[in-house]
Amino acid sequence: MKDMARVADVPRNEILRGDSIEVMAGLPEASVDLIFADPPYNLQLRGDLHRPDNSRVDAVDDAWDRFDSFAAYDAFTRAWLAEARRVLKPDGAIWTIGSYHNVFRLGAALQDTGFWILNDVVWRKSNPMPNFRGRRFTNAHETLIWATREEGARYTFNYEALKALNDGVQMRSDWVIPLCTGHERLKDANGDKAHPTQKPEALLHRVLVGCTNPGDVVLDPFFGTGTTGAVARMLGRDYIGIERDEDYIALAERRLAEVRPYDRAALEVSASKRAAPRVPFGQLVERGMLRPGEVLTSVNGKAAKVRADGTLVADGVNGSIHQVGAALEGAPSCNGWTYWCFRREGRSVPIDVLRQQLARRWRSGRAEPPFSSPPSRYVLVKGRRARWSVFW
Ligand SMILES: C[S@@+](CC[C@H](N)C(=O)[O-])C[C@H]1O[C@@H](n2cnc3c(N)ncnc32)[C@H](O)[C@@H]1O
């Protein structure tokens, strides 16, 4: 951990001690990929809250959550958001979280500071605390706001990964996740909650899998027990935490020391089709992954030869992998990537495997893609114009 004055480079995997506005002011501009901020709620609690059995509710009444007025809270919010926006990369994004006490002020301040809101997400608590007085609804949710640095900015959204997390169905903006309890909840020496607002790791897991990639830098300016850092570390992301309370810093340091990152293979998430680099078949030939003259076969025994220009030839038909497959099957269309196989070491392997290998190399930066979006391709199949780019 460092005492922050000014840091020349962005410090990774450290807790920076101090006031978040001052510490962020010392961080370089455009240096972090994502900010997850769980700021003070400004709960304005008046007096103790008791359960029906008269036991005292451990509510958020800490000094860090107290502000003299809404105006003071707004000034604080706008100041930290301005610094957050400065340190965010142009393609970066921010997630903030709050309750009805502060989230509307937070949303307005985000927009006034220049951020562009993409979604709000309702975190519905499956195990909320009841409203003990029975005078209002059970307060069973908090609201997250996801925003880019400005309107039109690019941002990371691992659509397919989130869909996979949601059993193959598009992820919605209402997330049902329990409050942090049980062994995940950090306790103090008396066995009481060590921090009143420790967030569940599941919430951070979803945010980080959905909106960051391994190696990204995630900043949490209100680090508390270090939930953001712990999940970032598990997922192979780097974190920067800012916290000014010495007890919480010690707690987070102990917690982070015990985190074991998942192995690299487990961190690969399903790529969004839009984000996946497109691989023209000719690239496999140019790069020697398939040789001109090599014979490709289909599962039902059809055969075609690879030509040097990345087309196939078979029985007097020649054209793209998709065209030749469709012509041989007498079908209006055919996905050549899954239709054709090549032989290696006595085994028949779909050419899609080579496409995926190349796409992985491009994604990891080990090789340059030839272009990022496919040219529009229209071909004649049985006298009809069909669009092929869907199979890229
Ligand atoms: C809502 S809690 C964050 C809890 C955290 N997300 C977790 O899971 O443990 C807010 C935290 O911000 C810290 N904090 C409040 N104001 C701060 C400031 N101006 N600078 C740095 N830390 C601050 C508090 O000490 C508190 O731990």
The ligand as an ORCA input file, in Angstrom:
! r2SCAN-3c Opt
* xyz 0 1
  C     -20.340      2.004      0.612
  S     -18.784      1.646      1.229
  C     -18.021      0.604      0.025
  C     -18.106     -0.868      0.374
  C     -17.406     -1.751     -0.611
  N     -18.031     -1.713     -1.898
  C     -17.333     -3.200     -0.112
  O     -17.850     -4.120     -0.772
  O     -16.778     -3.413      0.945
  C     -17.954      3.151      1.018
  C     -16.538      3.184      1.495
  O     -15.942      4.400      1.082
  C     -15.091      4.891      2.092
  N     -15.064      6.353      1.906
  C     -16.056      7.225      2.125
  N     -15.688      8.476      1.751
  C     -14.427      8.361      1.298
  C     -13.508      9.289      0.742
  N     -13.810     10.599      0.614
  N     -12.303      8.851      0.365
  C     -11.976      7.527      0.488
  N     -12.792      6.609      1.001
  C     -14.020      7.018      1.381
  C     -15.721      4.451      3.400
  O     -14.742      4.343      4.413
  C     -16.354      3.123      2.998
  O     -15.507      2.054      3.331
*
